[in-house]
């Protein structure tokens, strides 16, 4: 490149010499706002060339200087980023090893190098939150929020901290911010649902659940969330009933039955609405039709309680006998009929019924307890003691529990929702006492 420059310079001087040979006249130059000068043409050419060369030299010098500075700054950033990355990797390894102190030290060193390092701020917030130093955690998360207010990880971190500190209204606000950015975010919708359920805001919860159902991806997930939607509608109906908003409750329970004719809690809820309206006879008719449709023992037990309170046990006995005529081998129905006889002090009928059930091999502590009571009423004390002993040997309380068909949890009280797995419409009677508390 140097030889080429020398060659060009020599050619330029040669051309200039040839030009000067025939152009030796004087040229007049007037400089604005100054005097008039006379100068040989060749001198003018030389001066112009020198000025142009000087201008190019300055331009190239500025360009090269800028390149040098940019390259120096780039190399400096590269070294800084490498140091930061090394520190961040070190902090992550420390977290995996559950060495929070070492992780904090590395992350704090990152902030010395780069005060706005988002991941370092978030990880420090997570560590201090786990240590229950919520004020420091809030400080780190707020600094991260100032760096990137639209970052979903930052907003989720703030929301989790609000939950930990019991600031539920603020938690909902952060969830709303997330949904403003990403309306289809299922994680945010699940969190919002959990908080609304905690606050028993069933009306709002139903709307959120509809949104969740709309955005689920797989058929299995949609079926699960459809079941949850029915459950939340039921809870809304119960809530309206508790507040005395009878028409809203009635409308909700009827809607549930249209959506799912096997949703037993809705039948019982609608029956309660009818009772609140003073429609006792209509309630019994409705429950009998519901039992014929569903064959649910839960509904049957409710009919039993209602008819006995109305003083119509004969109608109930007729219902049991009609059901047994259709299914004579149903030991569960026989057990309920025998239990009704026992409840009505119809000792002989109760004894015959339970003796048949016992002969069939069905084992239940309540069966043995009732048989013992019946032998007492017959003054057959030795046999009564034997039955009571059988009941005690089963090591199960004298109760007829409800058992969840999904998780096996059992309860002494009926509820529309299982306390074990939180699913709705899963309780049924467990005559054998098997299950888990």
Secondary structure, DSSP 8 states (H G I E B T S, - for coil): -HHHHHHHHHHHHHHHHHHHHH---EEEEE-TTS-EEEEEHHHHHHHHHHHHHHHHHHHHHHHHHHHHHHHHHHHHHHHHHHHHHHHHHHHHHHHHTT-HHHHHHHHHHHHHH-TT-HHHHHHHHHHHHHTT-HHHHHHHHHHHHHH-TT-HHHHHHHHHHHHHTT-HHHHHHHHHHHHHH-TT-HHHHHHHHHHHHHTT-HHHHHHHHHHHHHH--SHHHHHHHHHHHHHHHHHHHHHHHHTT-HHHHHHHHHHHHHH-TT-HHHHHHHHHHHHHTT-HHHHHHHHHHHHHHH--HHHHHHHHHHHHHTT-HHHHHHHHHHHHHH-TT-HHHHHHHHHHHHHTT-HHHHHHHHHHHHHTT---HHHHHHHHHHHHHTT-HHHHHHHHHHHHHTT--SS-EEEETTT-BEESS--SB-TTT--BS-EEEETT--SB-
